[in-house]
């Protein structure tokens, strides 16, 4: 984050957001999602981490200002060792996030943002 001059912004709903889950696993997933966002963000870009909760699920989002992805790459990003041409990546980050999501009874998804960039969403039961 620092080497590219990226800004990290938190967009969290007011009030408590208690979740009974594996905090260490969520930490690993969030670290992987923010690292991916940093790798594909332009210099001096903004990465936004959001947290939303309803009665059934909580959603942790990580938005970047990169170029987004096409449909073919979107499917491949969850493959082990596929790093989308990132020489520094081992191609395991999103695979690990997906494994954590499934283990916690949730899911992870990727979507292009209308304003540009990519949103990764990790949803797990509340």
Residue pairs with C-beta under 8 A, 6 or more apart in sequence:
1 8
1 34
1 38
1 47
4 38
4 41
4 42
4 43
4 44
4 45
5 43
5 44
6 38
6 41
6 43
6 44
6 45
6 46
6 47
7 44
7 45
7 46
7 47
8 34
8 46
8 47
8 49
9 46
9 47
9 48
9 49
10 48
10 49
10 50
10 51
11 48
11 49
11 50
11 51
12 50
12 51
13 51
13 52
13 53
17 51
17 53
17 58
19 53
19 58
19 124
19 126
21 104
21 124
22 100
22 103
22 104
25 100
25 103
25 104
26 60
26 100
26 122
26 124
28 96
28 100
29 60
29 96
29 97
29 100
29 101
29 108
29 122
30 49
30 60
30 62
30 122
32 93
32 94
32 96
32 97
33 60
33 62
33 93
33 97
33 120
33 122
34 47
34 49
34 62
35 93
36 62
36 64
36 93
36 94
36 120
37 47
37 62
37 63
37 64
37 66
37 118
37 120
38 47
38 64
39 86
39 88
39 89
40 64
40 66
40 67
40 86
40 118
41 47
41 64
41 65
41 66
41 117
42 65
42 66
45 64
45 65
45 66
46 65
47 62
47 63
47 64
47 65
48 61
48 62
48 63
49 60
49 61
49 62
50 59
50 60
50 61
50 62
50 63
51 58
51 59
51 60
51 61
52 58
52 59
52 61
53 59
53 126
54 126
55 126
56 125
56 126
57 106
57 123
57 124
57 125
57 126
58 123
58 124
58 126
59 121
59 122
59 123
60 121
60 122
60 123
61 119
61 120
61 121
61 122
62 119
62 120
63 113
63 117
63 118
63 119
64 117
64 118
65 116
65 117
66 116
66 117
66 118
67 116
67 117
68 112
68 113
68 116
68 117
68 118
69 77
69 84
69 110
69 112
69 118
73 84
74 110
76 82
76 84
77 84
77 94
77 110
78 94
78 95
78 98
78 108
79 91
79 95
80 91
80 92
80 95
81 90
81 91
81 92
82 91
83 89
83 90
83 91
94 108
94 120
97 108
97 120
97 122
98 108
100 122
101 107
101 108
101 122
101 123
101 124
104 124
104 125
105 124
105 125
106 122
106 123
106 124
106 125
107 122
107 123
108 120
108 121
108 122
108 123
109 120
109 121
109 123
110 118
110 119
110 120
110 121
111 118
111 119
111 121
112 118
112 119
113 119
